[in-house]
Amino acid sequence: LLHEKGEAYYDEVRLRRDLLKDRMAKLRTEHQIPIHLVGYGDFNGSFLFVDEDRPLNNARDLAHAANPVAALTLSLMLRRAGFYTYSLPFLFLGGAHERADIEHLADTVEKSVLEMKSAGIPFSVPR
C-alpha cells in the first residue's frame, strides 16, 4: 500500500486517527468522561482516561494522571465486543482499516465507556 499510494497512504491514516480523536473529544464534552486518544506517529496509541486537572508536561505526569484501572476495564470490554487489545486499549492504525472499521471502533468505545459510567467505574485517579 505504501508503494502504491505514496504519501496519500499517510494522509488516509491521519484522517482515520483524526476521526477517532474527534469522537473521543465529543464523548468527553457530551458525557464529561476524561477519555483521550494518546499516541505518536501516524498512529500508534491508546485510549486513556486522563485527569485533566493534573499537569501534563511529560510522560511521568501522564502516568500519574491516567487511570490504569479504567483503561484495563475498557480493554476487557473491547475484547468482549470483538476488538483484541493488550492489557491497555492500545491500537495501531494502518492501511487495512477502512473508515467503517474506525467508526465501528469509536461506536464500541463509546458504548463501553457509557456502560462503565453507568456502573460507577471511576475515570479519575484518586488523589
Contacts in CASP RR format, 6 or more apart in sequence:
PFRMAT RR
TARGET T0000
AUTHOR 0000-0000-0000
METHOD contacts of the structure
MODEL  1
LLHEKGEAYYDEVRLRRDLLKDRMAKLRTEHQIPIHLVGYGDFNGSFLFV
DEDRPLNNARDLAHAANPVAALTLSLMLRRAGFYTYSLPFLFLGGAHERA
DIEHLADTVEKSVLEMKSAGIPFSVPR
1 9 0 8 1.000
1 95 0 8 1.000
2 9 0 8 1.000
5 12 0 8 1.000
9 95 0 8 1.000
10 42 0 8 1.000
12 95 0 8 1.000
13 42 0 8 1.000
13 43 0 8 1.000
13 93 0 8 1.000
13 94 0 8 1.000
13 95 0 8 1.000
14 42 0 8 1.000
14 43 0 8 1.000
15 99 0 8 1.000
16 43 0 8 1.000
16 93 0 8 1.000
16 94 0 8 1.000
16 97 0 8 1.000
16 99 0 8 1.000
16 102 0 8 1.000
17 37 0 8 1.000
17 42 0 8 1.000
17 43 0 8 1.000
17 93 0 8 1.000
19 99 0 8 1.000
19 102 0 8 1.000
19 103 0 8 1.000
19 106 0 8 1.000
20 37 0 8 1.000
20 93 0 8 1.000
20 102 0 8 1.000
20 105 0 8 1.000
20 106 0 8 1.000
21 37 0 8 1.000
23 106 0 8 1.000
23 109 0 8 1.000
23 110 0 8 1.000
24 35 0 8 1.000
24 36 0 8 1.000
24 37 0 8 1.000
24 47 0 8 1.000
24 106 0 8 1.000
24 109 0 8 1.000
27 33 0 8 1.000
27 35 0 8 1.000
27 109 0 8 1.000
27 110 0 8 1.000
27 113 0 8 1.000
28 34 0 8 1.000
28 35 0 8 1.000
28 36 0 8 1.000
31 113 0 8 1.000
31 114 0 8 1.000
31 117 0 8 1.000
33 49 0 8 1.000
33 113 0 8 1.000
33 117 0 8 1.000
33 123 0 8 1.000
34 49 0 8 1.000
34 50 0 8 1.000
34 51 0 8 1.000
34 52 0 8 1.000
34 123 0 8 1.000
34 124 0 8 1.000
35 47 0 8 1.000
35 48 0 8 1.000
35 49 0 8 1.000
35 50 0 8 1.000
35 109 0 8 1.000
35 113 0 8 1.000
35 123 0 8 1.000
36 47 0 8 1.000
36 48 0 8 1.000
36 49 0 8 1.000
36 50 0 8 1.000
37 45 0 8 1.000
37 46 0 8 1.000
37 47 0 8 1.000
38 45 0 8 1.000
38 46 0 8 1.000
38 47 0 8 1.000
38 48 0 8 1.000
38 50 0 8 1.000
38 62 0 8 1.000
39 45 0 8 1.000
39 46 0 8 1.000
42 93 0 8 1.000
43 91 0 8 1.000
43 92 0 8 1.000
43 93 0 8 1.000
43 94 0 8 1.000
44 90 0 8 1.000
44 91 0 8 1.000
44 92 0 8 1.000
45 90 0 8 1.000
45 91 0 8 1.000
45 92 0 8 1.000
46 71 0 8 1.000
46 88 0 8 1.000
46 89 0 8 1.000
46 90 0 8 1.000
46 91 0 8 1.000
47 71 0 8 1.000
47 74 0 8 1.000
47 89 0 8 1.000
47 91 0 8 1.000
47 109 0 8 1.000
48 62 0 8 1.000
48 66 0 8 1.000
48 67 0 8 1.000
48 71 0 8 1.000
48 88 0 8 1.000
49 66 0 8 1.000
49 67 0 8 1.000
49 70 0 8 1.000
49 71 0 8 1.000
49 74 0 8 1.000
49 123 0 8 1.000
49 124 0 8 1.000
50 56 0 8 1.000
50 62 0 8 1.000
50 65 0 8 1.000
50 66 0 8 1.000
50 67 0 8 1.000
51 65 0 8 1.000
51 66 0 8 1.000
51 67 0 8 1.000
51 124 0 8 1.000
51 125 0 8 1.000
52 65 0 8 1.000
54 61 0 8 1.000
54 64 0 8 1.000
54 65 0 8 1.000
54 125 0 8 1.000
55 61 0 8 1.000
55 65 0 8 1.000
56 62 0 8 1.000
56 65 0 8 1.000
64 125 0 8 1.000
65 125 0 8 1.000
66 125 0 8 1.000
67 122 0 8 1.000
67 123 0 8 1.000
67 124 0 8 1.000
67 125 0 8 1.000
68 88 0 8 1.000
69 121 0 8 1.000
69 122 0 8 1.000
70 116 0 8 1.000
70 121 0 8 1.000
70 122 0 8 1.000
70 123 0 8 1.000
71 88 0 8 1.000
71 89 0 8 1.000
72 87 0 8 1.000
72 88 0 8 1.000
73 116 0 8 1.000
73 121 0 8 1.000
74 89 0 8 1.000
74 109 0 8 1.000
74 112 0 8 1.000
74 113 0 8 1.000
74 116 0 8 1.000
75 85 0 8 1.000
75 86 0 8 1.000
75 87 0 8 1.000
75 88 0 8 1.000
75 89 0 8 1.000
77 112 0 8 1.000
77 115 0 8 1.000
77 116 0 8 1.000
78 84 0 8 1.000
78 85 0 8 1.000
78 89 0 8 1.000
78 108 0 8 1.000
78 109 0 8 1.000
78 112 0 8 1.000
79 85 0 8 1.000
81 108 0 8 1.000
81 111 0 8 1.000
81 112 0 8 1.000
83 105 0 8 1.000
83 108 0 8 1.000
85 91 0 8 1.000
89 109 0 8 1.000
91 105 0 8 1.000
93 102 0 8 1.000
116 123 0 8 1.000
117 123 0 8 1.000
END
